[in-house]
Amino acid sequence: MPIAEPTPADLTILRELLGRSGEFVSGSALAGQLGISRVAVWQHMRKLRAQGFRFEAIRSRGYRIAERPARLHPGLIRASLPEGSGLNLICLDRVDSTNDEAARRLAAGEPTPLVVASRAQTAGRGRLGRPWHSADNGNLYLSFAFRPHVAPERMSTFTLWMGVNVCELVANFCRATPGLKWPNDLYFDGRKAGGMLTEARIDADEIRDLVFGLGLNINSPAGAWPAALADRAISLAEHLKSPLDLNRFTAALIGRVLLAYRAFADDTYRATFADLWQRYDFLRGKHVTLLEHDRRHAGTVLGIDDEGALLLRDAAGRTHRFRAGETTLAKR
Ligand code: BTN
């Protein structure tokens, strides 16, 4: 179910008002810029009010934003993205899974990069076919679709690279440092704040369709988790003890992921990756149990190798590498 998209005039009004950081913008200046009457500007404002905006209006000075919608709002996201980015952005009220929607749109031939965001998912998926709790309560469900045409073996570091970029964006935006728990979890206070799910279709020995899905617990309140997640999950708002501007955050995240993707596709990311991995690696030096299919391995995490495999030193001092698996911190 799509959310109403802003008209070009709505978008110009939002850009002007957001760009002036709290200053008043005169109605006649807006009217002049848009080539419409002041009454028509007022009608746009009325429509935006119905979407959750509140404007302060002073006859001699104009308008300024007093309150903006807290929920996902395509106009607010677009207004915070660079102008003319030409991004194919789909904002939905509800969908089965943003990864599935992105894959369907790729299959239908839609242009990339394509971004699908939704306020809720009815069949959100995590790794290993697990469900991803996707209530409509201020969290973010977002998927990016690309057609990278790179060799499949290049993909082993893709999710890790994206993960450290998401960590860096969160750290810059929130002034709080998350950890990345290999291979795909974002952690705060020992609890999971986000997860990533990358799905690819391979054709003729190259990655043809790539979907990178990201579930980030942004603004859900502390008491809102189902019992099974209550002591394992956390939202950024819980950690920071104040809510985040979801739309500004989403726009910043989209910008960061698209840049990171470009560096990955051009293969210019490796030096930065090594630095960022050092900064956000949650497991290094920790004693863990790694579940690989049905085998358990215990050891101390040394880091990752060039292919993104986890390096584990066992009790006898031998190093083992794992390309996949589920890690749990060992209780000692
Ligand atoms: C995990 O930790 O197991 C990965 C979770 C990934 C969840 C996101 S939410 C947006 C996108 N759509 C999905 O169905 N899954 C991913």
Residues whose N, C-alpha, C, O or C-beta is under 5 A from the ligand:
A	BS01	BTN	S97 T98 N99 A123 G124 R125 G126 R127 W132 Y141 L142 N184 G195 M196 L197 G213 L214 G215
